[in-house]
Amino acid sequence: MALKHLLLHLDHGRNVPVRTDLALRLAGAHGASLTGLYVRHGGVSRAMPRIATIELSEQLRSIIAAEDGSRKAAEADVIDGFLGAARAAKVPATHHIESALDGTSIVAHIVRYARTADIVVLGKPENGETVEGAGNMAHDVLFGAGAPVIVVPSAPPEETGRRVVIAWNGSREAARAVKDALPILERAESLNVPIYLHAARPPKPVIAASYGGFSPMVTARFAGPGWGWHIETAVHVILLILRGAFDRYPTLQILIG
């Protein structure tokens, strides 16, 4: 299993350079290609369909034309920056430009492209940054496309994928997340880096059956740090052993927390 194709969302956010750098490093490490997706949105021109039948004043026409020119210049800067960085990193890359000016959402376009990607790289909005039509982008892309998502903060680690933390709760979603992350886990294993398996509360039916019948505080402690966390984590480590994870990756190291 390998990463073959990554999707990077491009916009005018402050962390686009670090987001692009991380995506390029990840693509380069796995020999994958990278697609940059830019979605046009917002601005005076978005209202044009609603006022198309109204005769516009010269002043309004000038405002719309100036905005359109400014938007195209900013758009070109983003695309040129992405393609230039890809050439410098020697990563095969292409780009697509879509439009949300017709009332469609930014997320809808990202979801459409994400369905053919192995991983989607998105930016984490910084303080005060909002994007009309973006919604809860990471959540909506993850569940809309079913593709794994990496949300990049303004200061990501220099070496992505060398240290891995698995947040495991025994659910179907957690199992799928680990499966989707196998290419990254494989690389962590090949670099002889331990993977940290974090403890989590047992599922609610298990809590009710095995730890219930006490006051809420006692049940919470019993099912959590007092006992349940540790038993649940141990069970999943045993499952990793029985399912052949260490046969497939004999130098794999697991840290249990």
Protein Blocks (a to p, Z undefined) as FASTA:
>chain_A
ZZfbdcddddfbfklmmmmmmmmmmmmmnopacddddddeejjklmmmmmmmpccdfklm
mmmmmmmmmmmmmmmmmmmmmmmmmmmnopacddddddfknopafklmmmmmmmmcfbdc
dddddehiacehklpmklmmmmmnopacddddfbdcfbghkaccdddehiaklmmmmmmm
mmmmmmmmmnopacddddddddfklmmmmmgoiafklmmmmmmmmmmmmmmmmmmmmmmm
mnommmmmmmbccddZZ
